[in-house]
């Protein structure tokens, strides 16, 4: 019995030791899965604003940077900054016609919602009203200050009509709250608090037949939420004051009441790619002409505030960045990748396509123009040559409770990894401008 117990103990200790290592015995995809599993775990609370989720993720990354031997700019990897954010730290409830609705599955609370408590009537505004001028006029004559207006745009197809429905979310009814029926629940973040509640609800949920709503929700506005970017680099051998930069955001939507948003694809997968590349270049630093910097941004989910702050307070001149690759949503790839700013930096885009075609890595490398939808944007606005690359195909979970580690396939993670390594090699060899 004692010998068996000792054997089991030894096995367990070996497993724990391996689990705490950098997983050097695992292949790239296996390592990436471990990273995603950690960052999208319940312990990380969605890497947001409640229960120290953001700080837990930052601590994890700080330790990873240290183990990889990245050099900090200054005394630490951390670049601290603050911003306001509205949060929901305690459990909340919503009942429709006395039936308890499921947060995250039936509905989401839009995070500009203030503390709201009570039972209210629900009044429907749908196309039968919108298409009749007299009905619209009559509808707006009523007082909805103690009611929720449910907006049902079912059947809307024309762009102009959709714009009208979208404008109604701003609550021209002056209602206590707005319920917006939709086909997919996509959560957001907010720096401010409105004077009315807003819920998005699925069309096929109990909300469709709502005549009354009982709601109990408490918000907490954090005027100055403390957070940090994590930044480190590997020194180049020829021109160490010039940089190739890889970026990815580690923050996500966090926890709201009893639910959390795991953010496996968005963007634990991008951080997994960042750390995988950092590990590769830490092991192959002798091949580097230029230094390679790795930047893990916070605040992306709330107006790209982390990367914006970085470009306003760079630890080295932005003009020293030869090229920047931002990685956001790296978890699939069945249909290839999209390259934002590919139309702007034609030579670099053609090089990516050439590498992909010669090595038969991805189904397609899709061209796209400039956008303001991820952390590359403020670098681009400051004249830094950059790409924002994201994978296409596979699961559609995004900004919801279903973007989970258990279902993230990392289908073409290894192929994208190889593509980026070869692309960086071409930058190092100055194969394109």
N, C-alpha and C positions, 0 to 999 in steps of 0.2 A: 504493500500500500504506500509506504513512504517513498519507495523508488519510483512508483508510477506518478505520485504527486510531484516529485522532483523533476521528472521528465516533462510533465505538463507545464510546470513552472518555467523550465528552461525554454520550452517552445514558445510560451507566452512572452517571455522576456525578449526572445529573438524577434518576435513579431512586433513588439512595441518599439524596439530599437530601430527596426527597418521602417516602421511607420513614421518615426521621428526624423529619419534621414532625408536626404534630398532625392531618394529613390533613384540613385545612380545606376542600379541594376535593371531598371525598367526602361522600355522603349518610350519614344516621344509621346505617343498617344496614351499609353498607360499613365505616364507622368501627368499629362494634361487632365485625364479623368480624375486623378487624385486631387489636383489643384481645384478643379471645378467642384468636386464633391465637398471639399472643405469650404470654399467660398459661398456655395449655394446651400450650405447646411442650415438647419434651424438655429444653431449656435450663433451664426453670423447675423440672424434677424434681418435678412435682406440688405445688409450693408448700408443701412440708412440711419435714421435719427432717433430711434427708440431702442432702449436697452443696449446702448453702446455698440450697435451693429457696425457703424462706420469705423469706429475706433478699433474694434476687434479685427476688422479686415486690414486696417492700416498697420496694426501690430504684426499681423501675420506676414504682410509684405515686407515690413522693415526687417524681420528676421530672415526672410528669404534673401533679400538683398545682401545682408551681412554674410550669409552662408555662401553666396555666390562670389563674394569678394568684390562687389561693386564699390567704386570709389564715390564718396559723397561730394557734393559741391558745398564746401564749408564743413561744419562740425557734425552734421547729421544729414540723413536722407530727406528729412521732413521740411516741407515748405508750408508753414502754417498760414491760414486765413480764415475768415468768418463770413457767414451770410445768414439772412433771416429765412426761416422755414416754418410752415405750419404743420403740426403733428397731432397724432391721436394715440396717446400712450396707454389708454385704458380701453377695455372691451366696450363695444357699443352694440345696440340692437335695433333692428327695424322689423316691424310687423306690418303685413299687408292684409287687411280684412281679418285681423286677429291671428294670422298665420305667420310664424317666424320665418323671415327670409334668410337665405344663406349668403353671408358676405363673401365676395370673391367669386361665387358661383352664380348667384341670382343678380347681384348688384355690386357696385363699388361706390364708395363715397368719394366725390371729387374733393381734393384736399384744400380747397378754399372755403369749405363749409365751416360755419361757426358752431359753437355749442348750441344744440337744438334739442328740445325736450317737449314731448306732448303728443296728443292725438289730433290729427287734422283730416279734413275731407280732401279727397283727390278729385280734381276736375280735369277732364280730358280735352286736349286741343289736337285735332287731327285734320286730315285733308278735307273732310266733309265741311269743316268750318273754314279752313283756309281758302277753299275754292268759292266761297260765297261772301261777297263784300258785306252784306247786311249782317250775316252771322258773326263775322270778324268784329264789326262795329259793336254789336250787341255784347259779344264776349268781353270786350275791353271796357265795358261800362260797369262791370261788376267789381266788387272788392275782394281780392284774394289774399289779403294780408294774413289771414288765418287759414289758408288752404295751400295745398301743393298742386301745381299745374303739371299734368303729365303730357309731354309732347310726343306724339306718335306720328312719325313721318313716313309710315309704311306706304309704299307705292311711288315714292318720289324718285324720279330718274333724271330729270333735267337739271343741269348745273345751276341755273338761276334759282330754281325752286329749292334745291339743296342749300344754297346760300341763305335763303330766307329762313329755312328751318334752323340752320346753324346760328343765325342771329338771335333766334328766340331763346337760346341758352343764356343770353345775358339778362333774362328775366324782365322783359318789358311789362309783364303782368303785375310786377311789384308783389309777387307771391311770397309766402313763407319759405317755399322751396320749389325746386324744379326737378321733375323726374324725366329723364330723356331715354326713351326706348331705343335700343340699338341691337346690332347683330353680334358684336364682340365687345367685351369689357376690356378697356385699355386704360390703365391708371396713369396718373400724372403726379406732379409735385407743385407746390405753390409757396411763394414767398410772402403772400398776403392772405388776409381773411376777408371774405365777402360778408354782406349783411343778410344773406339767404343761403339755404342749404341746396346742394346739387347732388343728385344721385344719377348714375347711369345704370340702367336695368335691361336685362335681356328681354327681347320680345316674347319669348316662349316661357317666361318665368311667371310666378304669381302676380307680378306687377301689372301684367297686361289687363287683369280684371279688377284692378284696384279701385275701391271707392273710399277707402280710408287708409291712413298710414299712422302708425305709432312709432315714434323715433326717440331714441335716447343716445345722444352722442356728445362727447366733450372734446373740444380741441385745446391744444396748447401751442401758442405761437412762441417760437424761440427767436428772439430778436437778433441774437448773434450766436449762431451755431458754430462751434469750433471744429475745424477739420484740417486736413493737410494733403498736399500732393507728396508723393514719394519719388525721389529722383536720384539716380546713380549712373555711373558710367564705367566703361572699360577703356583704358588709355591706348590710343593708336601709336604706331611705331615711327611714322614718317611725319605726319602733320597732326599732332595730338590736340592742337587748338581748333581743329575743324571736326565737325560731328555729323555722323549719321544718327538719326533719332528714331526710336520706336516708342509709340505711345498707346495707351489703352486706359479706359476709366475703370476704377474698381467699385465705385459707389453704385447703389441701385435705389429702389423706391422704399425699401425698409419694411417696417412693421406698422400695420394700422389696426389697432384694437387687437383682436384675437387671430388675425391672419398676417402672413408675411409674404412678400414677393421675392422668390429665391434668386431670380436674375441669373440663371445658369448660362443661357446663351448671351444675354445682355447684362453684364459683360464679363462674367467669370471666364468665359471662353477666350475673350481677348486678353485677359490677364494671364491665362494659361499659355497663350502664344507668346506674350511678352516675357514671361519667366523661362519658357523653353528656349527662346532666342538668346536671352541673357546667359543661360547655362551653356549654350553652344559657343558663344563668343568668349565666355570666360575660359573655356577649354581650348579655344583657337585664337587667342589674342595675338599670337605672333604673326598672323596673316593680315592684321589690320593696318592699313595705311592711316586711316582716320580713327578718331575715337568714336565709340558707339555709346550713346546715352539711352537710358530706359526711364520713361516717365509714366508713373501710374497716377492718374488724375482723380481727384474727388470732384463733386459738384457738377458732373456732366449732366446728370438727370435734372438739374435745376438751372437751365439756361447756360450750360457750358461754363460755369463760373470758375472751375478749377483751372482749365486751360487758359481762360481769359486772364485770370490772376497771374498765371505763369508768364504770359507774354507781356504783361505790364511790369513784372518783376523778374526778369530772366537772370539766372546766375552767371550766364555767359552770353555774349552778344548773339542775337537772333541771326545776324548776318553770317555767323560762323556755322550755321546748319546747312550742310550740302544737300541733304534730302531728309524728309520726315515721312514715316509711314505710320498712320493711325489705324489701329485694329479694333473694330467694334462689331460683335456678332461673328464669331469664328467657328460656331458649333456645328455647321452643316456642310454645304458645298456640293450637294447632289447636282445642282445646276450651275456650278462654277462660282466665280466671284464677280463682284462689281467694283470698278475702280473709279471713285469720285476724283475729279480733277484730271482724269485721263485725257480729256480734250484740251486741257491747258498745257500739260507737260507731255507733249507728243512723243519726244524721243524716249523718255522713260517708259511711257505706256507701250510703245512698240517693243522695247526690250523685254518687258514682262510677257507680252504675247509670244515673242520669239522663244523665250525660255520655256514657257508652257507648251508650245507646239513641239519643240525639240525633245522635251522630256515626257510628253504625253501625261501631264499631271491632272489637269482639270478639264471639264467639259467645255467651258468657255471662260474667257476673260473679257467681261462686258465693259464697254466704254460708257462713262457718264461725265457730265460737266460739273460745274461748281455747285455746292450745296452748303447750307449752314446747319447741318444736322448732327455734327459730332465734333470731337476735339481738335480736328485738323483746322477748323474754320478760322480761328483767331491767328493762327500761324500764317495761313494763306493770306489773310487780310494784312499781315505784316510782311508780306512778300517773301515768305519762306516757301520754297518748292516742296510740295507734299502731295501724298495720296491718302485718301481714306478708303480702306479696303474692307468689304464685308462679304460673307458667304451667302449663297442663294440656295433655295430648295429645302426639302425636308420639312421639319416641324414648323408650325406657324405661330407658336406661343410667343407672345411679346407683351411686356408690361402687364402681365397677368399672373395669377397664382399657378399657372400651368407651365411656366418656364422653369422646369425642374431639372435637377441633376440626373434623376433616374431615367429621363426620356431624352436626354441630349446625346446624340449619336457620335458627334465629332467625326462625321463621315469622311471628310477630306482634310482633316487637320494636318496629317503628315505631309500631304501634297502641298498645301499652302505653306507650311513650314519650309519645305525644300525650295519652293518658288522664291520665298523671301530671302533665304540664305544666298541663293544664286544671284538674285537681284542686288543684294548688298555687295556681293563680290564684284559685280559689274560696276557699281558705284566706286568701290575701292580701286578698281583698275581704270577708272575714268573712261568707261566705254561709251558714255553718252553725256550730253550736256543737260 
